[in-house]
Amino acid sequence: MILEMLRRHGVDGGFGRIIEYHGPALEQLSAMDRHVIANMGAELGATTSVFPSDDEVRRFLASEGREADWRELRADPDATYEHTDEIDLSTLEPLIACPSSPGNVVPVREVAGRDVYQVVIGSSANPGLRDFAVPAMMVSGRQTHERVSFDVNPTSRQTLEALTSEGWLLELVTGGARLHQAGCNGCIGMGQAPATGRASLRTFPRNFPGRSGTKEDEVYLCSPETATAAVGTSVSSSRSTAAEWTAARASSARANMSAHMCFTAWKEPMVRPNWLRCLA
C-alpha cells in the first residue's frame, strides 16, 4: 500500500504534511503492518505518519508487557482535511520501486523476467516476524538459485530470537540464506553491497543511488513475498509466477483485503501543520 502511495504522489507528495490513515481496513492491519506504512512515510516527504490507537495497538502493547501504557486515540469526528485520497485495496497488485528512487513505482509484472543477483529481506521497513516467517515458508524444502545471494538481515535481537524459537531461522538457512547480524546493515551500506549493475531486490525503505554501498547499484524495493519469489527462480516474478512458487502457503491477509484505504490531508493554521489523513 505504501508503494501505491509513492506511485501516486512521489517522494515529495507528503512534503509539509502529516499523513493519517483510518477506516475499516485497519482491522486487518497488524501493528507491524502499520509500522511498515508509517516508516516509509518519510519516503513520501511527510513530516510524520499516524494511525489511530485502537484495539490492535492495545494487543501489541500487551504482547510487549506494556498494556497499561495504552490509551485510545482517534481523530475528532468533525475533523476536516486538506486532501483525501482513497485506495481500494482489493484492486492493488504487487508493486516494486525501480532504481533509483522509492517513487519510481511500477507493477511487478512490468519488470517480471529480469535477472536478479541478490535478494535482501529485513531492515526497518519490514521488521515484523511475519516478514521473515513468510519467506521461510516460501523457501521451505527449496534451494536458492546458484546465481542469487539470499541475505537475511534480522531487524532486532528480539526478532532473531523469535525466528529461532519458532523454527523459521532453520528454514531460511537450509534454503540457502546468509544470516547477518541484527541492525540496519545493508540498508545504509554496511555490508551486503550489491555488484555493480546487478539487480538487487530489497525490502528496504530507500534505493537512492549509492545508498547500498555500491556507486552504480541497481536496487529495487519490494515486499518480502516479491523478493523471496525471485530467490528460487533468479528472475523477478509476476503475481502468477510468485503464486506458483509459494504454493499458496505464503498468502498474506494484507494482500487479500477488500476494504478501502484513503489518504487525506487537513490544514488548521495556528493549530496543526498540514495533515494528510488516510481512511481505510
BALUMLO-632699 format. One record per residue (C-alpha): x, y negated, z negated. Coordinates in steps of 0.1 Angstrom, whole numbers, plus 5000, padded with zeros to 4 digits. Layout:
# BALUMLO-632699
XYZ ...
# end
This chain:
# BALUMLO-632699
500050005000 502849764992 504349835027 500949735042 501149415022 504549355036 503449435071 500649175069 502448905050 506148945055 508948875030 507748515023 503948565022 503848554985 506148254980 504948034952 502148264943 501248524918 499648844931 496849014911 495449354920 491949464910 489049674920 487750044919 490850194935 492850114903 491150414887 493250634909 496550444904 498750554876 500850314856 503850424877 501950374909 501250024898 504849974889 505850054925 503549794939 504349524913 508149594915 508149524953 506149204949 509549044948 509949154984 506848954993 508548654978 505948644950 506548474916 505148794900 502549064904 499949164878 497449444872 494749454846 495549614813 492949894813 492550254801 495350374823 497750134807 496550244773 497150604783 500650524795 501550344763 500150624742 502450874761 505350644750 504150634714 503050264718 499250284719 499050034690 500549774713 497749794739 495049534744 492649494772 493549214796 491349124827 490748824848 487848604839 484648704859 484348344872 487948314883 488448154917 491248234942 493248064969 493248364992 491648704994 492848995015 491249335014 492949675022 490749975029 492950255015 491050525034 492450375067 496050355057 498650575074 502250645063 504350325068 508050265069 510149945068 512749955095 516249785095 516949535082 514149385062 511349505039 508949305061 509849505093 507049755087 505549995113 503650315111 505850625106 504550765139 506350485158 509750605146 509050975145 511751185160 514650955153 517751125140 518251095102 521551145084 520751055048 517751075025 517850904991 515050924966 514850734933 515650374922 513350124906 510850124935 509750484930 510650564894 507950794882 508251174875 505851244904 508151064928 510651334921 508351624914 506551594948 509851604967 510851904946 507652084956 508351994992 511852144993 510952444971 512152764990 513752555017 517152415025 518352065035 519252035072 523052075075 523351725090 521451545062 522851425029 519951455004 520751234974 518651214943 519050914921 517050954888 515650634875 516450694839 517750954814 514151004804 513151084839 516151324842 515251494810 511651544822 512851674856 515051924838 512452044813 509752084839 511952274863 511852024891 515551954890 516452314898 514152304928 515851984941 519352114936 518752454951 517152284980 520352104987 520051784968 523051594955 522351464920 523651124909 523750954875 520650764864 520550394873 520450164903 523450314921 522850324959 520150054957 522849794950 525649964970 527150164940 527650494958 525650674984 526750425011 525450555044 527650605075 527850305099 524950305123 523450625109 519850625098 519250645060 515750695047 515450555012 512650504986 514350174976 512849824975 515249644998 517149715031 518749375038 521949405059 524949545039 523049585007 523649965008 527449905007 527849965044 528149645065 526549785096 523950005079 520650135093 518350175062 514650255063 512350215033 509550465028 507650675003 509150984987 506951205008 508051045041 511751055031 511651415019 509851535051 513051445070 515251645047 514551975064 513951855099 516751595102 514351365120 511851105108 508451275108 504951165117 502051235094 501251565112 504851685111 505151595075 501951765066 503052095082 506452075064 504952005030 502452295033 499852065017 501352114983 502651764980 499251594985 499051274966 495951114950 497150774962 497350884998 493651004997 491950714980 488850584998 488250274977 489249934988 492149724976 492149354981 494749074979 493548744965 495148414955 493948124934 495147774926 494447584895 496547264892 497947194857 496847544845 498447814867 500747834896 499247964929 497748314923 497248594947 494648844935 494149194948 490749354944 490649734946 
# end
